[in-house]
Amino acid sequence: MIFTRHGVLRGARQAIPLVIGTFPFGLVVGVISAAKGLSLLETLLMSGVVFAGSSQLLALELWTDPAPIFAATLAALVVNMRLAPMGAALAPWLDRLRGIRLWGTLATLVDHSYALSAAEMRRGGRDAGYLLGVALALWLFWMIAVGIGHLAGAVVRLPPGHPLYFAATATFCAILVPVWQGGRRDLLPWMLAAAVALGAWWSGLGAPWPLLAGALAGAALGAWMELRRA
């Protein structure tokens, strides 16, 4: 395993098609942030530190005055738990990194950089700089898109109930598509997670408890099915 500047630059170049696809998503995050009353600085800080569009949209959906800090943090944690197995899958690269190379790579890891890097590893790639290059390119253009979206949103104020607020729900539905493998192993945990989440919501539990209950129930059933199959 190596880590070179050439690998970083090559990863950044290959991330360009992904940047084009994620730019509109960043615009939506910026517009909704402005509608929720966040300043440009607050929006950029959130985007730069969190750097996870789905959890940012979820936190914004929960955002009220006063802000539900604990609920939003817990909801973001549940959504971002998927990054843990991604890091484990990239262990052949990450285990050899130290210092800023390791922490900088982990801080900017997202679904898209994982997907490209996993494919690069399967092709026999040994340069861990590739992962950081993809992630940094995505992070930079994400910040630009969110900033532009916030400035546009400050000009056009969205009324409550605007269809754009459905972006959070639509995003989570879209995330399911690439992870679907077409078998019952996926379907049953998903059905249980949905049923538990809806049941918790109908019982009167506020966010993020339905999300947390559904995620834990689905994950538990999925783990049990994998152990039984093994």
C-alpha positions as a printed NumPy array, in Angstrom:
array([[  0.   ,   0.   ,   0.   ],
       [  1.254,   3.485,  -0.904],
       [ -0.023,   7.049,  -0.569],
       [  1.068,   9.45 ,  -3.307],
       [  0.18 ,  12.884,  -4.624],
       [ -0.438,  11.298,  -8.008],
       [ -3.084,   9.063,  -6.418],
       [ -4.78 ,  12.068,  -4.819],
       [ -4.894,  13.965,  -8.122],
       [ -6.141,  10.928, -10.036],
       [ -8.921,  10.408,  -7.504],
       [ -9.938,  14.062,  -7.745],
       [-10.143,  13.846, -11.549],
       [-12.25 ,  10.699, -11.481],
       [-14.654,  12.32 ,  -8.987],
       [-15.779,  14.951, -11.519],
       [-18.807,  12.954, -12.783],
       [-19.927,  12.443,  -9.182],
       [-19.557,  16.163,  -8.489],
       [-22.   ,  16.913, -11.302],
       [-24.527,  14.511,  -9.803],
       [-24.259,  15.733,  -6.201],
       [-24.227,  19.478,  -6.97 ],
       [-28.048,  19.825,  -7.132],
       [-28.283,  17.944,  -3.827],
       [-25.982,  20.528,  -2.217],
       [-28.104,  23.347,  -3.628],
       [-31.179,  21.847,  -1.928],
       [-29.351,  21.622,   1.418],
       [-28.329,  25.265,   1.12 ],
       [-31.818,  26.457,   0.202],
       [-33.452,  24.571,   3.084],
       [-30.781,  25.808,   5.516],
       [-31.626,  29.401,   4.589],
       [-35.344,  28.678,   4.955],
       [-34.736,  27.271,   8.442],
       [-33.001,  30.484,   9.507],
       [-29.366,  29.336,   9.507],
       [-26.808,  31.942,   8.52 ],
       [-24.372,  31.327,   5.679],
       [-21.546,  30.756,   8.172],
       [-23.62 ,  28.274,  10.189],
       [-24.623,  26.438,   7.027],
       [-21.039,  26.178,   5.784],
       [-19.783,  25.037,   9.184],
       [-22.426,  22.326,   9.329],
       [-21.666,  21.191,   5.796],
       [-17.909,  21.267,   6.253],
       [-17.865,  19.382,   9.554],
       [-20.741,  16.943,   9.032],
       [-20.333,  16.49 ,   5.251],
       [-23.218,  14.043,   4.871],
       [-26.128,  15.274,   2.797],
       [-28.704,  12.762,   4.005],
       [-28.071,  13.405,   7.705],
       [-27.911,  17.16 ,   7.102],
       [-31.339,  17.083,   5.452],
       [-32.699,  14.969,   8.3  ],
       [-31.327,  17.386,  10.914],
       [-32.821,  20.323,   9.002],
       [-36.178,  18.566,   8.841],
       [-36.121,  18.288,  12.646],
       [-34.903,  21.876,  13.091],
       [-37.185,  24.072,  15.152],
       [-36.776,  26.949,  17.587],
       [-35.345,  26.091,  20.076],
       [-33.172,  23.642,  18.17 ],
       [-33.541,  19.957,  19.183],
       [-29.799,  19.386,  19.524],
       [-30.016,  15.902,  21.044],
       [-32.681,  14.642,  18.643],
       [-30.898,  15.976,  15.572],
       [-27.541,  14.584,  16.726],
       [-28.993,  11.157,  17.455],
       [-30.82 ,  11.038,  14.127],
       [-27.636,  11.989,  12.249],
       [-25.724,   9.301,  14.157],
       [-28.241,   6.625,  13.165],
       [-28.127,   7.635,   9.499],
       [-24.318,   7.811,   9.408],
       [-23.74 ,   4.456,  11.115],
       [-23.463,   2.98 ,   7.623],
       [-20.025,   4.61 ,   7.33 ],
       [-18.57 ,   2.222,   9.931],
       [-18.697,  -0.904,   7.737],
       [-17.458,   1.179,   4.803],
       [-14.319,   2.035,   6.765],
       [-13.872,  -1.635,   7.67 ],
       [-14.14 ,  -2.646,   4.008],
       [-11.388,  -0.151,   3.142],
       [ -9.118,  -1.427,   5.933],
       [ -6.385,  -2.666,   3.522],
       [ -5.772,   0.984,   2.684],
       [ -6.717,   2.725,   5.92 ],
       [ -4.807,   0.437,   8.307],
       [ -1.483,   1.641,   6.909],
       [ -2.252,   5.357,   7.177],
       [ -1.272,   7.566,  10.091],
       [ -1.85 ,  11.137,  11.262],
       [ -3.537,  13.674,   9.02 ],
       [ -3.675,  11.251,   6.103],
       [ -5.802,   8.821,   8.106],
       [ -8.047,  11.32 ,   9.882],
       [ -8.444,  13.517,   6.814],
       [ -9.526,  10.506,   4.779],
       [-11.975,   9.281,   7.419],
       [-13.445,  12.768,   7.942],
       [-14.315,  13.1  ,   4.248],
       [-15.456,   9.515,   3.607],
       [-18.905,   9.353,   1.976],
       [-20.869,   6.797,  -0.056],
       [-19.518,   7.999,  -3.4  ],
       [-15.835,   8.01 ,  -2.438],
       [-16.282,   4.572,  -0.876],
       [-17.882,   3.154,  -4.025],
       [-15.124,   4.424,  -6.333],
       [-12.36 ,   3.343,  -3.962],
       [-13.814,  -0.119,  -3.398],
       [-13.892,  -0.597,  -7.176],
       [-10.29 ,   0.657,  -7.388],
       [ -9.233,  -1.849,  -4.719],
       [-10.925,  -4.703,  -6.604],
       [ -8.889,  -3.727,  -9.679],
       [ -5.734,  -4.155,  -7.613],
       [ -5.13 ,  -0.483,  -6.798],
       [ -2.66 ,   0.127,  -3.971],
       [ -2.593,   3.935,  -3.737],
       [ -4.681,   5.096,  -0.741],
       [ -4.262,   8.685,  -1.922],
       [ -6.945,   7.895,  -4.488],
       [ -9.598,   7.71 ,  -1.751],
       [ -8.596,  11.06 ,  -0.28 ],
       [ -8.542,  12.684,  -3.72 ],
       [-12.095,  11.578,  -4.521],
       [-13.347,  12.666,  -1.104],
       [-11.652,  16.088,  -1.165],
       [-13.079,  16.888,  -4.606],
       [-16.565,  15.954,  -3.425],
       [-16.131,  17.984,  -0.225],
       [-14.936,  21.108,  -2.049],
       [-17.769,  21.181,  -4.571],
       [-20.286,  20.244,  -1.876],
       [-19.31 ,  23.373,   0.042],
       [-19.627,  25.483,  -3.102],
       [-23.061,  24.043,  -3.932],
       [-24.382,  24.519,  -0.389],
       [-23.128,  28.107,  -0.318],
       [-24.78 ,  28.949,  -3.636],
       [-27.997,  27.275,  -2.5  ],
       [-28.033,  29.294,   0.721],
       [-27.544,  32.574,  -1.122],
       [-30.364,  31.674,  -3.523],
       [-32.594,  30.575,  -0.657],
       [-32.042,  33.856,   1.153],
       [-33.542,  35.651,  -1.849],
       [-36.504,  33.283,  -2.323],
       [-38.069,  32.377,   1.036],
       [-39.85 ,  29.031,   1.026],
       [-43.263,  28.866,   2.724],
       [-44.014,  26.056,   5.216],
       [-45.059,  22.87 ,   3.463],
       [-43.195,  23.694,   0.236],
       [-42.55 ,  20.551,  -1.895],
       [-38.799,  21.114,  -1.594],
       [-38.989,  20.025,   2.039],
       [-39.828,  16.547,   0.73 ],
       [-36.188,  16.306,  -0.373],
       [-35.193,  14.552,   2.862],
       [-37.745,  11.779,   2.41 ],
       [-36.966,  11.444,  -1.292],
       [-33.256,  11.176,  -0.518],
       [-33.702,   8.287,   1.868],
       [-35.932,   6.485,  -0.637],
       [-33.261,   6.959,  -3.31 ],
       [-30.537,   5.579,  -1.028],
       [-32.374,   2.245,  -0.916],
       [-32.067,   1.696,  -4.678],
       [-28.297,   1.03 ,  -5.021],
       [-28.159,  -1.189,  -1.902],
       [-31.065,  -3.425,  -2.967],
       [-29.776,  -6.875,  -3.928],
       [-33.095,  -8.289,  -5.051],
       [-33.419, -11.014,  -2.432],
       [-35.499, -11.78 ,   0.632],
       [-32.471, -11.063,   2.83 ],
       [-32.964,  -7.372,   2.079],
       [-36.743,  -7.291,   1.958],
       [-37.577,  -8.771,   5.372],
       [-35.327,  -6.461,   7.475],
       [-36.549,  -3.461,   5.476],
       [-40.178,  -4.42 ,   6.052],
       [-39.603,  -4.894,   9.775],
       [-37.744,  -1.57 ,  10.049],
       [-40.582,   0.241,   8.272],
       [-43.254,  -1.443,  10.405],
       [-41.493,  -0.683,  13.687],
       [-40.801,   2.927,  12.682],
       [-44.421,   3.494,  11.644],
       [-45.672,   1.827,  14.813],
       [-43.473,   4.04 ,  16.973],
       [-44.661,   7.114,  15.092],
       [-48.346,   6.153,  15.366],
       [-47.864,   5.581,  19.097],
       [-46.944,   9.246,  19.482],
       [-43.158,   9.034,  19.799],
       [-41.429,  12.112,  18.421],
       [-38.349,  12.215,  16.231],
       [-35.84 ,  10.652,  16.142],
       [-37.181,   7.676,  18.143],
       [-39.194,   6.077,  15.306],
       [-36.103,   6.232,  13.086],
       [-33.891,   4.764,  15.807],
       [-36.366,   1.986,  16.666],
       [-36.822,   1.014,  13.026],
       [-33.084,   1.033,  12.317],
       [-32.26 ,  -1.148,  15.324],
       [-35.082,  -3.604,  14.587],
       [-34.107,  -3.981,  10.929],
       [-30.409,  -4.299,  11.75 ],
       [-31.092,  -6.919,  14.417],
       [-33.168,  -9.057,  12.046],
       [-30.583,  -8.69 ,   9.278],
       [-27.762,  -9.737,  11.626],
       [-29.78 , -12.716,  12.88 ],
       [-30.495, -13.847,   9.316],
       [-26.804, -13.587,   8.389],
       [-25.754, -15.617,  11.454],
       [-28.364, -18.252,  10.726],
       [-27.261, -18.467,   7.099],
       [-23.606, -18.777,   8.139]])
